[in-house]
Amino acid sequence: MPHCVCRVPAVTKQAVWRSLIMGTLSVGSMAHGFGLAQNAMPRSTASNFAFMSHFSLAGSRRAFASVCSMQHIKARGLEGSGEKYSYPGTEVKRSQVPDEYVRFDKPWSDYKPVEYTASSVLAGPVWADNDDASTISFNRVDGKVDRVSFTGEYKIDVGTGRPLNPVGRTGMTGRGLLGRWGPNHAADPVVTRFVGGKLQFIAIKRKDGGGWAIPGGMVEAGETVSLTLKREFGEEAMDLNGKSKAEADAIMQKIDDMFAHGVEIYKGYVDDPRNTDNAWMETVAMNFHLDDSIAETITLQAGDDAGAVSWMDIVPDLKLYASHKSIIEEAAKMHDVMI
């Protein structure tokens, strides 16, 4: 399986013991982990991710994730709401990539990926790069655009000047629906509460047919993750753009209060159906847990980008967009809820 930085969950020592008992954490990992800060301990999960028992103890969250292995699933068109191998919202189909040929360091002379970049991206909106990737400075902050990946330094194809997906082949080159060559950074606010002993989170229904999802979005050029978290939640879950200035100011004050104390639950690569060989999604997910006094004051209203918005129970058969279910599972574990 191709190696990458794919998830960095925040885990307490109590959760480690619980995971060890359930057989989801190796003894080797636990022995190393108890020497770490309580919220910087890696754990394996059952969603196409697996941690090895030997890893670097460099002391950073990014270093721990370097031991993670991940296999493309949705990024190869193997799962999703559409026909198998179909790219979202199109009739374009990816070429098929067998498991053993996902990694770019595995030679595959017969690889013939489909080239596709959406016309909306090629039209040159402000959120999209120039079509010539060779003119871009990768693996650094390029002007106001952060082109640094949570996976570490990614490779550049010497023939095209395009960045290579750190997880591997997807059966498609170009950018698809993504604006940036290389990492496309997003932020996902996981807002939770307890109702009748059940843990719930706020979900939005995507208008593109992708189903239910966390109300997140893209980090704009020059924007901080914290601002993106607030802006996207306000726009998608509270219809911020459809309000008057006075109403919008009141909503933002409420969001500021809600988001005053958050806990990072994931930072890394996302197995997203929009990913290609040259463009991919990465995200930072934060959990904002609300007590009853705050949760009861929230008026949910779907914004322009969402078809619906609702509190949703966190249950085992939860079906969510891209890798969002794995993120919600980590949030549940933080609140001692096993699903």
Disulfide bonds with the S-S distance in Angstrom:
Cys6-Cys68 2.04
